[in-house]
Amino acid sequence: AMDEPVSEEELDSEEEELEESEPRTGADSARDDRYDEKMGEEEDELLQKYKEQRAEEMFPDEVDTLPDQLVRVRYQKYRGLKSFRTSPWDPKENLPRDYARIFQFHDFSRTRKRIFHEIRSEEVEGAMVGWYVTVHISGAPASVMESFQKGSPLVLSSLLPHEQKMSVVNLAVRRHPGNTEPLKSKEELIFQCGFRRFRASPLYSQHTTANKHKCERFLPSDTAVVVTIYAPIAFPPASVLMFKQRSNGMHDLVATGSFLSVDPDRILVKRIVLSGHPFKILKRTAVVRFMFFNREDILWFKPVELRTKWGRRGHIKEALGTHGHMKCHFDGQLKSQDTVLMNLYKRVFPKWTYDPFVPEPMPWTRNECGVNLQEIEME
């Protein structure tokens, strides 16, 4: 009998099966095991951050309430605002204990102008550029010379008035285009502010001219933000570089910017959004569920204004039953696919994580590990 002709597709499938069935050598297995050990849990944490950042972009500030959770207890420090722009907020209200350790200017801008005017008006004699000089330092601690490494430069800098004091400083920065990894708020970073180098855990907030500034959970890549930390006082213009230390000791540049101000009264506000869904819709009223799950929580948040994703505004009229259903009145009829939202706000403060000790960075190599945001599947 004559052999039957074999198609190209069958030949390709047979070649793929042969390639897949080829045994792996011990060297390949050992190399793969070493690669997996090198990645470790770092890649899992990075993937989780990418998912959280993607969820924040899709549903900004939204939180889920659980049926067995008392919302009035969980979010008791939050408040509602009639208008985020015009509603009052006392900057001296409920300050943390760390504010007793800082210095505050009566008028930072005027102090800066006065100091710079005195510097320009004084005739100070000094060394010219290119001179070789011998510097004698008195009162320097012995740890300076113990930690000094021969062959490394030793930077000397004079201080302006107040620059030896600590305060709440604000830095205007923008994300470096070469860095794409998500950076969460309160994640420890390395700062190069002027001649100083230190570690701190920053808070990110919107760069606006209002009296309240909304916090950002992640460092955005498309706009400038304000970084707030406890740090030594400096005066603008001072350049700022932000680095993130890898697990292998290398430093990655994540943001650049400049010194903005020293202002402990700058109000940073964290927002959360509670969401509910219309159950029964009438002309201007609707029964909303799944925002709360008990009657007491509805009565607690009754004064707070409601809004919807389609632009309607309203308020809670009364609670219905004991399972979290509530009757709400709006300025127009809702759509069945609309979502009812409640905005709650809380002032946040930076943590005292200032650390002047920064380990020496390792020689930098390019990080080849990256994750494509479009390939991440949201659960």
C-alpha positions as CSV (number, residue, x, y, z in Angstrom):
1,A,0.0,0.0,0.0
2,M,1.2,3.5,-0.8
3,D,1.9,5.9,2.1
4,E,-0.7,8.5,2.7
5,P,0.5,12.2,2.3
6,V,1.2,14.0,5.6
7,S,0.2,17.7,5.9
8,E,2.5,20.5,7.1
9,E,0.3,21.1,10.2
10,E,0.7,17.5,11.3
11,L,4.5,17.7,10.9
12,D,4.7,20.9,12.9
13,S,2.6,19.4,15.7
14,E,4.9,16.3,15.8
15,E,8.0,18.5,16.0
16,E,6.5,20.5,18.9
17,E,5.7,17.2,20.7
18,L,9.3,16.0,20.2
19,E,10.6,19.4,21.5
20,E,8.4,19.2,24.6
21,S,9.3,15.6,25.3
22,E,13.0,16.3,25.3
23,P,14.4,15.6,28.7
24,R,15.9,18.5,30.7
25,T,19.4,18.1,31.9
26,G,20.5,18.5,35.5
27,A,22.3,21.7,34.7
28,D,19.1,23.3,33.3
29,S,17.1,22.3,36.4
30,A,19.8,23.7,38.7
31,R,19.9,27.0,36.8
32,D,16.1,27.4,36.9
33,D,16.2,26.7,40.7
34,R,18.8,29.3,41.2
35,Y,16.8,31.8,39.2
36,D,13.6,31.1,41.2
37,E,15.5,31.5,44.5
38,K,16.9,34.8,43.2
39,M,13.5,36.2,42.5
40,G,11.9,34.8,45.7
41,E,9.0,36.7,47.2
42,E,10.0,40.0,45.7
43,E,8.3,39.3,42.4
44,D,5.1,38.3,44.2
45,E,5.0,41.5,46.2
46,L,5.7,43.5,43.0
47,L,2.8,41.8,41.3
48,Q,0.5,42.5,44.2
49,K,1.5,46.2,44.0
50,Y,0.7,46.3,40.3
51,K,-2.7,44.8,41.0
52,E,-3.4,47.4,43.7
53,Q,-2.3,50.2,41.5
54,R,-4.5,49.0,38.7
55,A,-7.5,48.7,41.1
56,E,-6.9,52.2,42.4
57,E,-6.9,53.6,38.8
58,M,-10.2,51.8,38.0
59,F,-12.0,52.5,41.3
60,P,-10.2,55.4,43.0
61,D,-10.5,55.4,46.8
62,E,-13.4,52.9,46.9
63,V,-13.5,50.5,49.8
64,D,-15.7,47.5,50.5
65,T,-17.8,47.3,53.7
66,L,-18.3,43.8,55.2
67,P,-21.7,42.6,56.6
68,D,-20.1,41.7,60.0
69,Q,-18.2,45.0,60.2
70,L,-19.5,48.2,62.0
71,V,-18.8,51.0,59.6
72,R,-19.3,53.7,62.3
73,V,-16.5,52.0,64.3
74,R,-14.1,51.2,61.5
75,Y,-14.2,54.7,60.0
76,Q,-14.9,56.7,63.2
77,K,-12.1,59.2,62.5
78,Y,-13.5,60.1,59.1
79,R,-16.0,63.0,58.4
80,G,-18.1,64.2,55.6
81,L,-17.6,67.5,53.8
82,K,-20.2,69.6,52.1
83,S,-17.5,70.9,49.7
84,F,-13.9,69.7,49.6
85,R,-12.8,73.1,48.3
86,T,-14.7,75.5,50.6
87,S,-15.6,73.5,53.8
88,P,-13.5,74.6,56.8
89,W,-10.8,72.4,58.5
90,D,-8.9,73.6,61.5
91,P,-5.1,73.0,60.8
92,K,-4.4,72.8,64.6
93,E,-6.9,70.1,65.3
94,N,-5.8,66.8,66.8
95,L,-2.1,67.2,66.0
96,P,0.2,64.2,66.7
97,R,2.9,64.2,69.4
98,D,5.7,64.5,66.8
99,Y,4.6,68.1,66.2
100,A,6.0,69.0,69.6
101,R,9.5,68.1,68.2
102,I,9.5,70.3,65.1
103,F,10.1,74.0,64.4
104,Q,7.4,76.1,62.6
105,F,7.9,79.5,60.9
106,H,5.4,82.3,61.4
107,D,6.0,83.2,57.7
108,F,8.4,80.9,55.8
109,S,8.5,82.9,52.6
110,R,9.3,86.2,54.5
111,T,12.1,84.4,56.5
112,R,13.6,83.0,53.3
113,K,13.7,86.5,51.6
114,R,15.2,88.1,54.7
115,I,18.0,85.5,55.0
116,F,18.9,85.6,51.3
117,H,18.9,89.4,51.4
118,E,21.3,89.4,54.4
119,I,23.6,87.0,52.5
120,R,23.7,89.2,49.4
121,S,24.3,92.4,51.4
122,E,27.1,91.0,53.5
123,E,30.7,91.2,52.2
124,V,32.2,87.9,53.2
125,E,35.8,87.1,52.4
126,G,36.5,83.6,51.3
127,A,38.6,81.4,49.1
128,M,38.4,81.8,45.3
129,V,37.6,79.0,42.9
130,G,40.7,76.9,42.2
131,W,42.5,77.7,45.5
132,Y,43.9,74.9,47.7
133,V,42.9,75.5,51.3
134,T,43.3,73.7,54.7
135,V,40.1,73.5,56.7
136,H,40.2,73.1,60.5
137,I,37.0,71.7,62.1
138,S,36.4,72.0,65.8
139,G,33.9,70.0,67.8
140,A,33.5,67.3,65.2
141,P,32.6,63.9,66.7
142,A,35.0,61.0,66.4
143,S,32.5,59.0,64.4
144,V,33.0,61.2,61.4
145,M,36.6,60.1,60.9
146,E,35.8,56.5,61.9
147,S,33.2,56.2,59.1
148,F,35.3,58.1,56.6
149,Q,36.8,56.0,53.8
150,K,40.0,57.0,52.2
151,G,39.5,57.7,48.5
152,S,35.9,58.9,49.0
153,P,35.1,62.6,48.9
154,L,34.2,64.4,52.2
155,V,31.5,67.0,51.5
156,L,31.6,70.1,53.7
157,S,28.7,72.6,53.7
158,S,27.8,75.7,55.8
159,L,24.3,76.0,57.2
160,L,21.9,78.9,56.9
161,P,19.9,80.0,59.9
162,H,17.4,77.3,61.1
163,E,18.8,74.6,58.8
164,Q,19.8,72.5,61.8
165,K,16.2,72.2,62.9
166,M,13.6,69.6,62.0
167,S,10.2,70.3,60.6
168,V,7.5,69.1,58.1
169,V,8.9,69.8,54.6
170,N,7.1,69.6,51.3
171,L,8.9,68.7,48.1
172,A,7.4,69.1,44.6
173,V,8.5,66.1,42.5
174,R,7.7,64.3,39.3
175,R,8.0,60.6,38.5
176,H,11.2,59.7,36.5
177,P,10.2,58.3,33.1
178,G,12.7,55.5,33.4
179,N,11.0,54.0,36.5
180,T,7.7,52.2,36.1
181,E,7.4,50.1,39.3
182,P,4.5,51.2,41.6
183,L,5.5,53.2,44.6
184,K,3.0,53.1,47.5
185,S,2.6,55.9,50.0
186,K,4.7,55.4,53.2
187,E,7.2,53.2,51.4
188,E,10.7,54.0,52.5
189,L,12.8,55.9,50.0
190,I,16.2,57.6,49.9
191,F,16.2,61.4,49.5
192,Q,19.0,63.6,48.2
193,C,17.8,67.1,49.2
194,G,20.5,69.7,48.5
195,F,23.7,68.4,50.1
196,R,21.8,66.1,52.6
197,R,21.1,62.5,52.0
198,F,18.6,60.6,54.3
199,R,15.9,58.0,54.4
200,A,12.2,58.6,55.1
201,S,8.7,57.3,54.4
202,P,6.8,60.0,52.4
203,L,3.2,60.9,51.9
204,Y,2.0,61.9,48.4
205,S,-0.6,64.6,47.8
206,Q,-2.0,66.6,44.9
207,H,-0.1,69.8,44.0
208,T,-2.9,72.4,44.2
209,T,-3.4,75.9,45.6
210,A,-6.4,74.9,47.8
211,N,-6.3,74.8,51.6
212,K,-6.8,71.0,51.6
213,H,-4.9,68.5,49.5
214,K,-6.1,65.0,48.7
215,C,-3.6,62.2,49.3
216,E,-2.5,59.8,46.6
217,R,-2.0,56.1,47.4
218,F,0.6,55.7,44.7
219,L,3.1,58.0,43.1
220,P,1.5,59.0,39.8
221,S,3.5,58.9,36.6
222,D,1.7,61.6,34.6
223,T,1.6,64.6,37.0
224,A,3.6,66.4,39.6
225,V,2.9,65.7,43.3
226,V,3.9,67.0,46.7
227,V,6.0,64.8,49.0
228,T,5.6,65.4,52.7
229,I,8.1,64.1,55.2
230,Y,9.8,65.0,58.5
231,A,13.3,66.3,57.5
232,P,15.8,69.1,58.3
233,I,14.8,72.5,57.2
234,A,16.1,73.8,53.9
235,F,15.4,76.7,51.6
236,P,14.3,76.7,48.0
237,P,15.6,76.4,45.3
238,A,17.2,73.1,46.4
239,S,17.2,70.2,44.0
240,V,15.6,66.9,45.2
241,L,16.3,63.3,44.0
242,M,14.4,60.3,45.2
243,F,15.9,56.8,45.1
244,K,14.5,53.3,45.9
245,Q,16.9,50.8,47.3
246,R,16.7,47.3,45.8
247,S,17.1,44.1,47.7
248,N,20.7,43.7,46.3
249,G,21.7,47.2,47.6
250,M,21.5,49.2,44.3
251,H,19.6,52.5,44.2
252,D,17.1,53.2,41.4
253,L,16.2,56.8,40.6
254,V,12.4,57.1,40.9
255,A,11.6,60.9,41.0
256,T,13.2,64.3,40.6
257,G,12.0,67.7,41.8
258,S,12.8,70.7,44.0
259,F,12.2,71.9,47.6
260,L,8.8,73.5,47.9
261,S,8.2,74.8,51.5
262,V,8.3,74.2,55.2
263,D,4.6,74.1,56.3
264,P,3.3,71.9,59.1
265,D,-0.1,73.4,58.6
266,R,-0.5,71.9,55.1
267,I,-3.6,69.7,55.4
268,L,-3.3,66.3,53.8
269,V,-6.7,64.6,53.5
270,K,-7.2,60.9,52.8
271,R,-10.5,60.1,51.1
272,I,-12.5,56.8,51.1
273,V,-15.6,56.2,49.0
274,L,-18.4,53.9,50.3
275,S,-20.6,52.5,47.4
276,G,-24.1,51.3,47.3
277,H,-26.6,50.2,44.6
278,P,-30.2,51.3,43.8
279,F,-32.7,48.5,44.7
280,K,-36.0,50.3,44.0
281,I,-36.2,53.5,42.0
282,L,-39.0,56.0,42.1
283,K,-39.2,59.5,40.6
284,R,-36.7,61.2,42.9
285,T,-36.3,58.7,45.6
286,A,-34.6,55.3,45.6
287,V,-34.0,52.4,48.1
288,V,-30.2,51.8,48.3
289,R,-28.5,48.7,49.6
290,F,-25.1,47.2,50.2
291,M,-23.5,50.5,51.5
292,F,-24.4,49.6,55.1
293,F,-25.6,46.4,56.7
294,N,-27.3,47.6,59.9
295,R,-29.6,50.4,60.9
296,E,-27.2,52.1,63.4
297,D,-24.6,52.8,60.7
298,I,-27.2,54.4,58.5
299,L,-28.3,56.8,61.3
300,W,-24.7,57.6,62.1
301,F,-23.8,58.7,58.5
302,K,-27.2,60.2,57.7
303,P,-26.0,63.9,57.7
304,V,-23.4,63.1,55.0
305,E,-24.3,64.0,51.4
306,L,-24.6,61.4,48.7
307,R,-23.5,61.5,45.1
308,T,-23.7,59.1,42.1
309,K,-21.3,58.3,39.3
310,W,-23.7,59.9,36.9
311,G,-23.7,63.3,38.7
312,R,-26.8,63.1,40.9
313,R,-26.7,64.5,44.4
314,G,-28.9,63.5,47.4
315,H,-29.1,62.6,51.0
316,I,-30.3,59.8,53.3
317,K,-34.0,60.2,54.2
318,E,-34.6,57.2,56.5
319,A,-33.5,53.6,57.3
320,L,-35.7,50.8,56.2
321,G,-35.6,47.6,58.2
322,T,-32.5,46.3,60.0
323,H,-30.4,44.9,57.2
324,G,-28.9,48.2,55.8
325,H,-31.6,49.3,53.3
326,M,-32.1,53.0,53.2
327,K,-34.5,55.4,51.5
328,C,-32.6,58.3,49.7
329,H,-33.8,61.4,48.0
330,F,-31.9,62.8,44.9
331,D,-32.1,65.9,42.7
332,G,-33.3,63.7,39.8
333,Q,-34.3,60.2,38.9
334,L,-31.6,57.6,39.0
335,K,-30.7,55.1,36.4
336,S,-30.7,51.4,37.3
337,Q,-27.0,51.0,36.3
338,D,-25.9,54.0,38.5
339,T,-23.9,53.7,41.7
340,V,-24.5,55.7,44.9
341,L,-21.3,57.0,46.6
342,M,-20.5,58.6,49.9
343,N,-17.2,60.5,50.3
344,L,-15.5,60.4,53.8
345,Y,-12.3,62.3,54.7
346,K,-9.6,62.1,57.4
347,R,-6.5,64.1,57.9
348,V,-3.2,62.2,57.8
349,F,0.3,63.0,59.0
350,P,3.7,61.7,58.0
351,K,5.5,59.2,60.3
352,W,8.7,60.1,62.0
353,T,11.0,57.8,60.0
354,Y,13.8,60.2,59.3
355,D,17.2,58.3,59.2
356,P,20.4,60.2,58.3
357,F,22.3,56.9,57.7
358,V,22.1,55.7,54.1
359,P,24.1,52.6,53.2
360,E,26.6,52.9,50.4
361,P,24.9,51.9,47.1
362,M,26.1,48.9,45.1
363,P,27.3,49.3,41.5
364,W,24.2,49.8,39.4
365,T,23.0,47.3,36.8
366,R,19.8,47.5,34.7
367,N,16.8,45.7,36.2
368,E,15.5,43.3,33.5
369,C,12.5,42.2,35.5
370,G,9.4,44.1,34.4
371,V,5.6,43.5,34.4
372,N,3.2,44.7,31.7
373,L,0.2,46.3,33.3
374,Q,-2.0,45.3,30.4
375,E,-1.3,41.6,31.1
376,I,-2.4,41.7,34.7
377,E,-5.8,40.1,35.2
378,M,-8.0,41.7,37.8
379,E,-9.7,39.3,40.2
